[in-house]
Amino acid sequence: MNAMLHLAESRHDRAPLPEPRMAVVMPARDEAAVIGRVIGSVKEKFPRALVVVIDDASVDATLEMAELAGARVLRLPVPLGAWGAIQTGMRYALRQGCDTVVTMDADGQHLAEEIVKLLETRRRESADVVIGAYPQRGSLARRLAWGIFRWLSGFSHMDLTSGFRVYGYRALCLLASPRATLLEYQDLGVLILLRRAGLETAEVAVSMGPRVEGKSRIFSSWWKVAVYLFQTVLLCLAGLHFLRRGK
C-alpha cells in the first residue's frame, strides 16, 4: 500500500496545500459522469479544503474529470476497493498535514452541504468519528444487514454502512496504520477497530441525494449480500472475542 501511495502521489508532491487542516477524500471508480459536479459542490462549500480523489483504477475519464474540477487525484495502479482507496487518501492527508478527513462517495449521494452537520457534531460531542446516517435509503437487504450487525456488535448506530463520515486525528492515525489494511469495507470493521482502541464514535442524521451513476457494490444482489454478511459476522465475532479478553 505504501508503494502504491508513493506512485499515486508523486505528481503532486510539490503542489501547495490549500487548507492544512481538513481534507475531503473521495474513492472513485468509473464516476466520470458525475464526479466533476460532486467536487464542484465541495469546493463551493469549503473552498480552502483539500479535495483528494483516489481513482481506483477507473477505465473511464474519472481522473481527467476530477483534475479538471480542481481535485488532487491519486491514481491507483491496481483496484483496491473502496476501503483501500480511502486508506490511501487518509495516509496522503496525514502526510499533507491534515488533522481532519471527511470521506464521501463520488456518485452524488453524499451532499457537500451536509458536511457541516458532521463537523458540528464532532465538535459538540468531542467524538473521534461521526457517521452521517440516512436510514431511509435502506433496502430490505441493507436493513437486514444493519439489524444483524447491531445485534452482534452492540453498536446502536442506525446506519452502520454509511461511507459519509468525518475522522479526527487520532482515528486517522489508527486507520492509516497497517492494522487497518486488511479491512474490506468502511463499515463495522472500522468501528470495531476504533472501539478496541478506546476511540469515540457518534452519529448524526443527514440528507442524501439519489445515486446518480452506478449501483451499490455490496447490496446489488442477494448473493453479494450473503457474502458480505458472512464476512462481517465473522469480523463481529472476532471483535467481541478480543473485547472480552480485554485486548
C-alpha positions, -999 to +999 in steps of 0.1 A: +000+000+000+028+025+009+044+018-025+011+024-043+006+057-024+041+068-033+034+061-070+000+078-068+011+109-051+044+115-070+028+140-094+015+161-065+044+161-041+054+197-046+019+212-050+009+238-024-017+228+001-048+250+000-061+240+035-037+225+060-063+211+084-092+193+065-093+170+036-123+156+017-114+121+005-134+105-023-128+070-036-139+068-072-142+041-098-157+049-132-175+080-119-166+103-148-202+113-155-208+129-121-175+134-102-169+169-115-203+180-101-196+164-067-161+180-065-176+214-075-202+213-048-175+205-021-152+233-033-181+258-033-189+250+003-154+245+015-131+265-008-100+260+014-104+223+019-080+198+002-102+176-021-085+143-028-099+118-053-085+083-052-090+069-087-094+032-081-081+021-115-110+035-134-113+027-171-132+059-180-123+095-177-127+098-139-091+110-135-093+137-161-127+150-149-116+151-113-085+170-122-105+194-144-128+201-114-098+211-092-092+180-071-059+163-064-061+128-079-042+098-067-043+071-094-040+036-080-023+012-105-045-017-094-080-016-079-080-018-041-117-014-035-134+014-015-116+009+018-081+005+002-088+037-017-100+055+014-070+044+035-047+057+007-065+090+009-061+091+047-024+084+045-020+112+019-040+136+040-018+129+071+013+135+050+000+168+039-006+180+075-043+175+077-059+165+111-095+160+099-107+139+070-143+138+056-150+107+034-178+108+009-188+089-022-183+103-057-216+091-070-237+121-059-254+105-029-234+125-003-242+162-002-215+188+004-238+210+025-243+182+050-206+181+059-213+210+083-235+186+104-207+161+107-182+188+118-206+204+142-215+170+158-178+161+162-171+194+180-202+192+201-197+156+212-159+155+211-161+124+190-132+109+171-155+098+143-190+109+132-212+089+108-237+107+086-268+085+088-296+082+064-316+050+073-343+058+047-320+047+019-320+012+033-333-016+010-347-048+026-312-063+023-295-033+038-319-032+068-315-069+074-277-064+075-279-034+098-301-054+122-278-083+124-247-062+128-263-041+156-273-073+174-239-089+171-217-059+177-236-039+204-234-007+183-266+014+184-258+034+153-287+033+128-266+035+096-236+012+101-226+011+064-226+048+056-194+060+040-202+096+047-180+103+078-157+127+095-125+114+111-103+132+137-066+130+140-065+100+165-088+080+143-068+088+112-035+077+128-051+044+137-069+038+104-039+047+083-018+021+101-011-014+088-036-027+114-064-014+093-051-025+059-068-059+059-103-045+063-125-048+033-151-020+039-155+013+056-182+000+080-183-023+110-147-034+109-136+002+112-160+008+141-148-023+159-112-013+155-119+022+168-138+008+198-110-015+207-086+015+207-109+034+230-120+060+205-155+075+205-180+074+176-212+094+171-239+096+145-260+124+131-289+123+107-281+138+072-299+142+040-287+123+009-294+125-028-302+097-052-273+078-067-266+095-100-245+067-115-238+031-108-251+009-080-241-004-046-212-029-048-224-046-017-262-046-019-266-051-057-276-088-054-287-112-026-255-133-033-233-103-027-253-095+005-248-131+017-210-130+012-209-096+029-230-108+058-207-139+062-175-118+062-189-092+086-204-117+110-170-133+114-155-099+120-181-091+147-174-124+164-137-119+163-141-083+176-163-095+205-138-122+214-109-098+217-130-073+236-139-100+262-102-108+266-095-072+272-073-067+241 
